[in-house]
Amino acid sequence: MAKEKKKNSGRAANKATARKKTSKLRIIPLGGLEQIGMNMTAIEYGDSIIVVDCGMAFADDTLLGIDLIIPDITYLKQNKNKVKGFFITHGHEDHIGAVPYIIKEVNAPIYGTKLSIALIKRKVAEHKLTDIANLNVVDYGQPIQAGQFSIEFVRTNHSISDAAALAITSPAGTIVHTGDFKVDYTPVYGDAIDLWRFADLGKQGVLAVLCDSTNAMRPGYTMSETTVGSTFDALFAEYNKQRIIIATFASNVDRVQQVINSAYKYKRKVILEGRSMVNVIEAATELGYIKMPKNTLISIDEMKNYPDNKIVIITTGSQGEDMAALSRMAAKNHKKVDIKSGDIIIFSSNPIPGNEKAVSNVQNELAQMGAEVIFEQTHVSGHACQEEIKMLYALLKPKFIIPFHGEYRHRQANAELAYDMGYNSKNVIMMETGDVLEIGGRKAEIVDHVQAGGIYVDNSGVADVGRTIVQDRRDLSERGVLIVTVCINASTRLIVSGPEVFTRGWVYEGDVEILIEEIREIIYNSLDNYLMYNHYNRGKAKMIIADAVRKYTKVRGNKGPMILPFILEIE
C-alpha cells in the first residue's frame, strides 16, 4: 500500500511538473496602446499576475465634463486573487495617475523607485487612502519576488528622475518592459542609463521586449536634458527686464531644476504655481532631487514685494488644461496673477497628441493680452529616438519585439525599426488594448481578448461616469434642450393647464417666441386628440409630446433638440 501511495504521489508530481512546463506567459495591455497615456499592462504566468504601471489619460474637449480616463480593470477584478503587485516604471501621471482609483478595487503591493513612491504617497493621501496603500521603495538591481515572477528595476533616463525599465523573469523566460526611456549620458540628476545591465540581460537571454514607441518616428538620438539649461540661460539674459513665466509638466523635475539654476544665476526669485507643481517639487526637494538655493523660493503672495525683472513663475498648464494655473491666467480668472503686456511666457514642453488645439488657444489668449509667447525652444523629449531604440534591441537581442506606448503610427514605426534589424512579422507583435498574447517556446500568438478600454472620471472624482452620460452631454451641447410641462386630469382626460415650453441652447433669441407658440399649439392639438379617443397612459402621453415636437422640427429643417416632457397629473 505504501509503495502504491508513493507511486501515485510520483505521478501527481509528474503531472504538476508537466503543467508547469506547459504554462505560457501571457501579456495583456489594459491601456497605453492606441493613445498617449493610460499605461497599464498585466503580465500573467500560472497563478500569478503582476501589473506594470497604473496610469491615466486626460480627456479631450469632446468628453464634456470628464477630467480624466483610467483603465478598465475588469480582468484584474475577475482575477483579483492572482494579482501579486503593481510595478511602477516612473512617476508621470500617465503611469501613476490611476493608482487611487485602482487600489479601491484591486489592492496589491505597489513597488517603485524612491521618487515614484513619494509622488504616489502624496496622491493616495489626497484621496484619504494612506491606510490601505501598501507602498514599497525599490533600489535598482534589487530583485523582487512576486508569485512566479522575479522583477528587477534597471536604471534608465527620462524627463523625470528615478525612471526604470523592468526585467521580469518567469519560468517561461525573461521579458524587458522599457517604460518610457531615452539614453542620456549627461542627465541633470543621477546616473546615465545602465546599458551594461541591458547587455548582461541580452547575454543571459531575453524572451521579449515591450518597448516605448513615442519617438519611433524620429531619426537619430534624443538630445540630453542638460542642453535645455543653456537655452534657459540665454533667454534669462535676453529678457532681463521682463517678468518670466515658464509652463512645464509638474513632474519634469529636471526641467524645473534648470529653471531654478538660471533664476539663481540671474538673481530672480522663484514662485511655484499650481497644486501639482507644488506637490511634486516639495516631494522632490525633500528627497534631494531638487536643489533650491537659500532665499530663492518665495510664495506667490510675496511676489508684490519684487519688481517684475526679479521674478520667474514656474507653473502648470503647458498642455492647455482648463483648470491648470496658466489656463486660468489666460482666462483672466487667476486670483493671484494678472498677465501684463510685456510678460515673457515660455512653454517648455511639446503638446501631447490631441492637445494641440487647447495649447494653441491658450497661447493666442496670452498673446492677445500683450505677452510674448515662446515655444519649441526650451524642450527636449524624454523618449528614445530611432537609434536609441535600435541600440537597446542590439543589446537585448530579444526573440520577440512588442512595440508599446504610443498611437498606432508610433508603434508601427517601431516595428519597422525591428524589421530593418532583421526581425520578421512572426517575431514582431502588434497588439491592441485588451489583446491576450501568449508566449511559449518559440511561438508568440494573440489567443484571446479581454474587456479593456477607458473608464471616465468626472470632476466630482466619481469613476465610471458612463458613456451614455457623456453622449447625453454631447447631445445637449450640440442640439440644445426643449422642456415641456403640462397638467392633465387623469380621470376626465382633459388638459388642465399648459403646455408650457422652455428651450435652452436650441434656437436664436429672435426666433424663440414664434417657435414656442407654434410648438405649444401642435403639442396641445396632438395631446388633446390622443386624450379624446384613447385610454390615458402617462408614458404614451410623453411619447405623443415628443413625437409632435420631432415632427415639427423635421418639417422646419431644424436640428431637433433633446426633448424632456414633464406631466403633472391630478384627479
RODRENTOR-165991 format. One line per field, with one value per residue (C-alpha): z, x, y; residue in three letters. Coordinates in pm, whole numbers. Each point is the difference from the previous one (the first is absolute). Last residue first. Layout:
% residues N
Z: (Z:...)
X: (X:...)
Y: (Y:...)
resn: (ALA:...)
% end
This chain:
% residues 571
Z: (-1024:-74:-209:-64:-323:-81:-358:-60:-368:-113:-283:-364:-264:-181:-349:72:-78:217:292:-6:-29:288:216:-65:60:338:117:-119:168:329:-29:-61:321:204:-139:-60:-189:-349:-217:170:181:-323:-183:292:5:-371:5:312:-126:-336:170:252:-280:-204:300:90:-354:-25:338:-49:-345:108:279:-239:28:199:292:257:-62:218:-100:214:-107:187:247:72:-311:21:35:254:248:-75:22:-185:82:-265:8:-311:11:-319:17:-211:-302:4:368:114:-229:131:358:-80:-168:312:215:-225:6:373:295:97:274:222:79:-6:-306:-207:-36:-316:-27:-307:-195:84:5:-92:-340:-80:-163:-134:-95:99:-88:61:344:137:-30:30:-94:132:-176:219:-146:-344:-88:-279:48:-163:-4:-249:-214:-51:186:-199:145:-259:108:358:-109:-197:317:177:-288:40:371:-70:-271:232:278:271:283:-120:-295:77:-111:25:24:175:-83:312:-109:-367:91:237:-265:-251:239:53:-375:-62:262:369:212:252:-270:-3:71:27:-353:-132:172:83:61:36:216:-115:114:-353:21:313:-164:-309:208:191:-322:-154:303:-18:-374:29:286:-211:-31:314:-59:23:322:140:-97:84:86:-5:146:-207:40:333:95:335:265:346:-37:-350:-192:-295:-243:-83:371:53:-284:160:336:-131:8:-374:-94:-278:-4:155:281:316:119:68:68:-40:180:35:-327:115:305:341:306:-197:-56:374:-29:-262:256:-29:-102:-46:364:25:-324:-90:-89:-133:6:369:127:174:-308:-228:225:21:-377:-68:238:-104:-370:56:184:-258:43:113:44:-49:83:-262:43:-353:113:253:-265:-243:255:100:-365:-26:306:-146:-310:211:198:-303:224:1:-379:-132:-18:54:92:-32:115:-219:19:-46:-303:-192:297:128:-352:-43:339:-81:-324:187:239:-278:-115:337:-101:-250:-362:-135:-258:-374:-193:143:-78:297:237:204:-63:348:-23:134:-53:-22:90:112:38:251:-243:-65:373:39:-283:168:324:-173:-162:345:-104:123:366:223:-63:-305:-222:-202:-187:-76:-178:-5:187:64:149:-153:87:-31:-19:154:-49:26:364:71:-7:-35:-74:58:-142:241:45:322:-123:-242:-366:-61:63:83:303:10:255:45:22:91:-96:113:287:41:89:-18:-119:100:-300:35:347:87:219:106:37:142:-30:234:280:-231:-195:90:-369:52:199:-296:-220:252:39:-377:-39:267:-157:-338:159:183:-263:-31:145:82:210:-101:34:-289:11:226:-118:-353:72:208:-241:-319:-30:32:-356:-206:300:-20:292:-157:-87:257:94:134:203:43:-189:-9:261:-193:-317:-93:143:-213:-315:75:36:-247:-17:129:-183:124:54:-167:-10:-377:-162:-342:142:67:321:171:21:311:110:208:-98:-54:157:131:-31:154:-1:-321:-164:-57:-101:25:-169:90:-166:-13:-220:-363:-202:-200:255:356:162:120:-182:63:-18:74:71:-69:227:-166:230:310:-111:-66:338:165:-197:102:363:-22:-156:278:262:-170:23:363:82:-181:191:329:-90)
X: (-5762:317:302:309:173:363:132:378:91:365:-2:-71:224:-241:-125:-341:-178:248:-44:-379:14:245:-221:-313:190:125:-348:-165:278:-64:-370:84:202:-281:-273:-353:-240:-36:-236:-15:332:193:-169:71:365:50:-187:176:345:-61:-117:283:253:-139:9:353:124:-141:140:345:100:178:186:168:-102:103:224:-278:-373:-308:-354:-314:-281:-182:-280:-289:33:-295:-16:-286:161:368:-40:308:257:267:371:222:377:205:373:301:118:382:77:-301:94:356:-122:-233:290:213:-282:-37:377:-1:126:216:200:-134:254:-260:172:-82:185:-57:104:208:62:15:-215:222:118:135:275:246:306:362:190:357:-59:-324:-124:-371:-129:-343:-134:-186:167:129:316:259:242:342:147:-236:3:376:305:312:97:-205:-302:54:11:-321:-169:87:-156:-314:-4:11:-267:-224:9:258:132:97:170:31:328:53:312:186:359:25:299:-96:-363:114:221:-286:-221:278:52:-372:-70:-37:-248:47:-20:190:-169:99:-22:-327:-199:24:-305:42:-278:-227:-337:-70:320:-127:-332:180:228:-298:-183:310:41:-365:26:320:-123:-88:359:182:110:377:147:173:-262:164:-204:182:-216:12:-366:-108:-165:-176:112:-153:-367:26:-318:140:-53:372:86:-247:163:340:-115:-155:-380:-62:312:189:283:264:-245:211:217:352:-14:321:39:278:-78:-359:101:-25:-226:-317:125:-18:-355:123:233:377:276:352:88:238:72:-254:161:-268:50:93:-285:-179:55:-163:-306:-34:51:-277:-255:64:-27:-311:-171:85:252:362:164:375:187:239:371:113:196:-268:-271:215:54:-369:-99:245:-149:-350:111:153:-323:-222:-288:-172:1:112:-111:257:-99:266:-48:185:321:259:-165:318:202:-288:-52:368:15:-315:159:318:-209:-194:315:9:-300:218:-111:-201:192:-36:-324:-343:-292:80:-43:-294:78:106:94:-145:296:-32:174:330:308:282:221:-281:-52:368:-19:-299:200:292:-235:-92:-147:207:29:-184:-125:29:79:324:13:-373:-143:-378:-278:-371:-47:247:-189:252:-112:185:-87:-295:75:-39:241:-105:278:-169:116:43:-44:138:2:-257:48:137:319:25:110:-109:-263:1:-311:-14:-328:-171:-173:162:370:176:362:201:201:-121:-139:-366:-229:-319:-351:-292:-291:-289:62:122:-326:-125:-19:256:211:-10:157:261:121:-7:244:235:-29:115:281:150:-33:-315:-202:-371:-138:-351:-343:-233:-320:90:358:-106:-146:288:257:-147:252:312:123:-173:50:379:179:205:4:-260:-44:-343:-16:-96:-332:-123:-272:-152:-54:-345:98:314:-198:-256:283:-126:284:-40:-130:20:-195:-332:-256:-35:208:44:251:258:20:338:142:68:272:50:336:103:-243:108:-213:73:-189:159:192:-157:117:-259:86:-108:74:-288:205:74:-264:-71:196:69:-285:-102:290:-15:320:-34:292:-78:-33:104:297:-205:-276:256:155:-341:-68:337:-72:-335:165:256:-271:-176:320:55:-358:52:325:-173:-282)
Y: (6351:195:-95:215:-100:86:-36:29:34:13:251:-79:151:228:-77:153:-328:-191:243:-48:-378:-19:225:-210:-324:123:106:-323:-204:178:-82:-365:-14:160:-223:132:-231:138:212:340:-27:-63:291:231:-105:62:332:126:-107:173:320:13:-58:290:235:-114:56:353:105:-159:120:320:-180:-241:-361:-310:91:10:-41:27:-103:15:-231:114:-39:-239:-216:-239:-377:28:-240:69:378:117:272:73:74:-9:46:53:-60:99:-195:1:58:-203:-286:4:-5:-291:-183:52:-136:-305:-60:-57:204:-297:171:277:271:276:143:-306:-331:-203:-365:-82:-319:-368:-312:-293:-126:-346:-202:256:-203:-47:-316:-104:-150:141:355:73:343:98:310:252:309:-87:-190:4:-289:-1:-352:-161:318:-25:130:91:337:192:-206:114:365:-57:-128:325:196:-213:82:373:-25:-205:259:-39:-209:-350:-171:-373:-157:-375:-215:281:104:223:210:33:69:276:157:-15:196:255:39:58:264:-72:195:281:264:323:331:362:137:-147:277:368:220:376:137:284:-137:-122:-207:-175:-86:-128:-223:-140:-81:-162:-226:-111:-65:-204:-219:-306:-117:124:357:53:132:308:257:334:307:334:277:320:93:-140:-329:29:-249:-58:-95:-148:80:192:-292:-6:-4:-284:-191:60:-140:-321:-33:-12:-200:181:-253:231:75:-28:284:119:374:199:333:259:177:51:204:-168:43:-76:-358:-75:-138:-247:-150:34:-242:140:81:-298:-180:-270:-331:-234:-378:16:-216:290:214:-257:-25:379:23:-251:152:363:-80:-212:286:266:281:-22:341:48:321:132:71:-92:-306:-94:14:-199:-279:1:-38:-289:-167:35:-187:-279:-36:-47:-117:338:3:336:362:275:356:271:358:243:203:-275:-155:-82:-130:-216:-132:-90:-172:-196:-119:-102:-210:-175:-178:-179:-213:-181:-4:-294:-201:-50:-30:84:-234:-225:296:-134:-368:-119:-369:-323:-231:-379:-327:146:-220:13:193:251:47:77:258:165:11:170:252:131:338:292:85:244:351:225:-297:-5:-334:12:-306:28:-171:-40:-348:-246:-319:-284:-362:-291:-367:-240:-83:374:293:364:248:335:332:285:374:151:360:138:88:-351:-193:-371:-200:-365:-113:-378:-218:-369:-161:-320:176:339:-16:335:9:310:123:357:57:-51:211:-179:143:-202:246:-86:249:276:-2:348:103:276:-250:-240:268:106:-360:-49:290:-140:-348:130:204:-298:-272:-206:-286:-3:-287:-113:158:-72:207:294:-47:97:344:134:-154:148:285:-218:-68:273:228:-27:-166:-277:-373:-105:-366:-96:-321:-363:-8:-362:41:291:-201:132:339:-1:-79:273:252:262:250:356:307:358:319:-81:281:-20:-270:166:250:-271:-200:-39:-350:-207:-238:-313:-142:-364:-246:-339:-311:-339:-332:-126:283:340:346:277:329:354:334:247:237:71:-185:-317:-203:110:-190:-349:-168:-377:-204:-373:-231:-361:-298:-329:-57:70:-236:-272:55:-29:-320:-141:83:-174:-305:-9:18:-291:-207:98:-103:-333:-65:80:-239)
resn: (GLU:ILE:GLU:LEU:ILE:PHE:PRO:LEU:ILE:MET:PRO:GLY:LYS:ASN:GLY:ARG:VAL:LYS:THR:TYR:LYS:ARG:VAL:ALA:ASP:ALA:ILE:ILE:MET:LYS:ALA:LYS:GLY:ARG:ASN:TYR:HIS:ASN:TYR:MET:LEU:TYR:ASN:ASP:LEU:SER:ASN:TYR:ILE:ILE:GLU:ARG:ILE:GLU:GLU:ILE:LEU:ILE:GLU:VAL:ASP:GLY:GLU:TYR:VAL:TRP:GLY:ARG:THR:PHE:VAL:GLU:PRO:GLY:SER:VAL:ILE:LEU:ARG:THR:SER:ALA:ASN:ILE:CYS:VAL:THR:VAL:ILE:LEU:VAL:GLY:ARG:GLU:SER:LEU:ASP:ARG:ARG:ASP:GLN:VAL:ILE:THR:ARG:GLY:VAL:ASP:ALA:VAL:GLY:SER:ASN:ASP:VAL:TYR:ILE:GLY:GLY:ALA:GLN:VAL:HIS:ASP:VAL:ILE:GLU:ALA:LYS:ARG:GLY:GLY:ILE:GLU:LEU:VAL:ASP:GLY:THR:GLU:MET:MET:ILE:VAL:ASN:LYS:SER:ASN:TYR:GLY:MET:ASP:TYR:ALA:LEU:GLU:ALA:ASN:ALA:GLN:ARG:HIS:ARG:TYR:GLU:GLY:HIS:PHE:PRO:ILE:ILE:PHE:LYS:PRO:LYS:LEU:LEU:ALA:TYR:LEU:MET:LYS:ILE:GLU:GLU:GLN:CYS:ALA:HIS:GLY:SER:VAL:HIS:THR:GLN:GLU:PHE:ILE:VAL:GLU:ALA:GLY:MET:GLN:ALA:LEU:GLU:ASN:GLN:VAL:ASN:SER:VAL:ALA:LYS:GLU:ASN:GLY:PRO:ILE:PRO:ASN:SER:SER:PHE:ILE:ILE:ILE:ASP:GLY:SER:LYS:ILE:ASP:VAL:LYS:LYS:HIS:ASN:LYS:ALA:ALA:MET:ARG:SER:LEU:ALA:ALA:MET:ASP:GLU:GLY:GLN:SER:GLY:THR:THR:ILE:ILE:VAL:ILE:LYS:ASN:ASP:PRO:TYR:ASN:LYS:MET:GLU:ASP:ILE:SER:ILE:LEU:THR:ASN:LYS:PRO:MET:LYS:ILE:TYR:GLY:LEU:GLU:THR:ALA:ALA:GLU:ILE:VAL:ASN:VAL:MET:SER:ARG:GLY:GLU:LEU:ILE:VAL:LYS:ARG:LYS:TYR:LYS:TYR:ALA:SER:ASN:ILE:VAL:GLN:GLN:VAL:ARG:ASP:VAL:ASN:SER:ALA:PHE:THR:ALA:ILE:ILE:ILE:ARG:GLN:LYS:ASN:TYR:GLU:ALA:PHE:LEU:ALA:ASP:PHE:THR:SER:GLY:VAL:THR:THR:GLU:SER:MET:THR:TYR:GLY:PRO:ARG:MET:ALA:ASN:THR:SER:ASP:CYS:LEU:VAL:ALA:LEU:VAL:GLY:GLN:LYS:GLY:LEU:ASP:ALA:PHE:ARG:TRP:LEU:ASP:ILE:ALA:ASP:GLY:TYR:VAL:PRO:THR:TYR:ASP:VAL:LYS:PHE:ASP:GLY:THR:HIS:VAL:ILE:THR:GLY:ALA:PRO:SER:THR:ILE:ALA:LEU:ALA:ALA:ALA:ASP:SER:ILE:SER:HIS:ASN:THR:ARG:VAL:PHE:GLU:ILE:SER:PHE:GLN:GLY:ALA:GLN:ILE:PRO:GLN:GLY:TYR:ASP:VAL:VAL:ASN:LEU:ASN:ALA:ILE:ASP:THR:LEU:LYS:HIS:GLU:ALA:VAL:LYS:ARG:LYS:ILE:LEU:ALA:ILE:SER:LEU:LYS:THR:GLY:TYR:ILE:PRO:ALA:ASN:VAL:GLU:LYS:ILE:ILE:TYR:PRO:VAL:ALA:GLY:ILE:HIS:ASP:GLU:HIS:GLY:HIS:THR:ILE:PHE:PHE:GLY:LYS:VAL:LYS:ASN:LYS:ASN:GLN:LYS:LEU:TYR:THR:ILE:ASP:PRO:ILE:ILE:LEU:ASP:ILE:GLY:LEU:LEU:THR:ASP:ASP:ALA:PHE:ALA:MET:GLY:CYS:ASP:VAL:VAL:ILE:ILE:SER:ASP:GLY:TYR:GLU:ILE:ALA:THR:MET:ASN:MET:GLY:ILE:GLN:GLU:LEU:GLY:GLY:LEU:PRO:ILE:ILE:ARG:LEU:LYS:SER:THR:LYS:LYS:ARG:ALA:THR:ALA:LYS:ASN:ALA:ALA:ARG:GLY:SER:ASN:LYS:LYS:LYS:GLU:LYS:ALA:MET)
% end
